[in-house]
Amino acid sequence: MTRSAFARKKVLKKTKNEGLGRKKFLKILKKHGADKVLFATDSPWSNAKRDIERVKALPVDESMKEDILYNNSIKLLEINPCN
C-alpha cells in the first residue's frame, strides 16, 4: 500500500468511527461550496434525524443547508420534484 493510500484509509477510518466534526465540516464546506456537498447517511447504523438536525444547526445560510439536504440530490439524481 502506498503512503497516500494508507493516509486516505486512516482518514476514512477516523471519520467513520468518530464523525467528521463540525469544525472540519465547515472547513470543507467553505473550501468546496455547498453545491458540492451532499447529505447522506449510513442508516440504519446511524441516526439520520440527528444528522439532519446537525446540518440544520450549522452557522451557514439557509440556502446552503437546502442545497446540502435537498437540492444537490435533486440535481444529481435528475429528479423533477414537481411530478
Rosetta blueprint (number, residue, H / E / L):
1 M L
2 T L
3 R H
4 S H
5 A H
6 F H
7 A H
8 R H
9 K H
10 K H
11 V H
12 L H
13 K H
14 K H
15 T H
16 K H
17 N H
18 E H
19 G L
20 L L
21 G L
22 R H
23 K H
24 K H
25 F H
26 L H
27 K H
28 I H
29 L H
30 K H
31 K H
32 H H
33 G L
34 A H
35 D H
36 K H
37 V L
38 L L
39 F L
40 A L
41 T L
42 D L
43 S L
44 P L
45 W L
46 S L
47 N L
48 A H
49 K H
50 R H
51 D H
52 I H
53 E H
54 R H
55 V H
56 K H
57 A L
58 L L
59 P L
60 V L
61 D L
62 E H
63 S H
64 M H
65 K H
66 E H
67 D H
68 I H
69 L H
70 Y H
71 N H
72 N H
73 S H
74 I H
75 K H
76 L H
77 L H
78 E L
79 I L
80 N L
81 P L
82 C L
83 N L
